[in-house]
């Protein structure tokens, strides 16, 4: 757990809350884990015990920890975030989650900005095609088609809260784990629905099942497709292409990658356009 930053002008209890919260979201403190005693935390942070107690009280109000009389303070198994008082409908949390997922339509895939692509694909657009690629790969690999598609659709859901951090940023930025973000995103949903979403995210991140490995490949195949398409527009996307191909795991994904690299991203419509030689392609008409 990190120490207080002398250069940080915020009150010590605020910094302590943030340090404990970060330890929870990064997995240093697991769900159900008991926090060190108030005395131990006070020594660790170099503050009075009352300051630590104020920090823990804030974490309890936010839903991160539970205080148990005579036992200690424990990380909650599923953190609960405050919900509006008027959110009485049993599916209000599900509706809120779906609204939040809509925000993915407004988050650009940050890596493409490095190539100065003015309006790169959004995370939602990327995730939609990952799901479709997953269907193709799952059928080829004999995996559960529906589960692979679901894994693909949810694999970047946490980016509504932490954004899409490009490769440059990952050298400097440490974010909460996708599983921790998902726990908060789904905290107001019905438990059975929340569990489905949380289990899918955890399965994707663990990458231990065939379906998760196929979904991981689908993610990279989608990046390859987009790289080839941006290359056709004149952007130097070779590093993205090479990175995507290098990490593929399944034979089907490797074969599909060969077909994509050797194919024409405009081939699906060019044959139609050839039948109308006197007309420009629809995309160029005014």
Secondary structure as GFF3:
##gff-version 3
##sequence-region A 1 286
A	DSSP	alpha_helix	12	25	.	.	.	ID=ss1
A	DSSP	alpha_helix	38	45	.	.	.	ID=ss2
A	DSSP	alpha_helix	49	62	.	.	.	ID=ss3
A	DSSP	beta_strand	65	68	.	.	.	ID=ss4
A	DSSP	beta_strand	72	75	.	.	.	ID=ss5
A	DSSP	alpha_helix	92	102	.	.	.	ID=ss6
A	DSSP	three_ten_helix	103	106	.	.	.	ID=ss7
A	DSSP	alpha_helix	110	113	.	.	.	ID=ss8
A	DSSP	alpha_helix	123	141	.	.	.	ID=ss9
A	DSSP	alpha_helix	145	154	.	.	.	ID=ss10
A	DSSP	alpha_helix	159	162	.	.	.	ID=ss11
A	DSSP	alpha_helix	167	170	.	.	.	ID=ss12
A	DSSP	alpha_helix	178	185	.	.	.	ID=ss13
A	DSSP	alpha_helix	191	206	.	.	.	ID=ss14
A	DSSP	alpha_helix	210	232	.	.	.	ID=ss15
A	DSSP	alpha_helix	238	246	.	.	.	ID=ss16
A	DSSP	alpha_helix	251	262	.	.	.	ID=ss17
A	DSSP	alpha_helix	267	274	.	.	.	ID=ss18
A	DSSP	three_ten_helix	282	284	.	.	.	ID=ss19
###
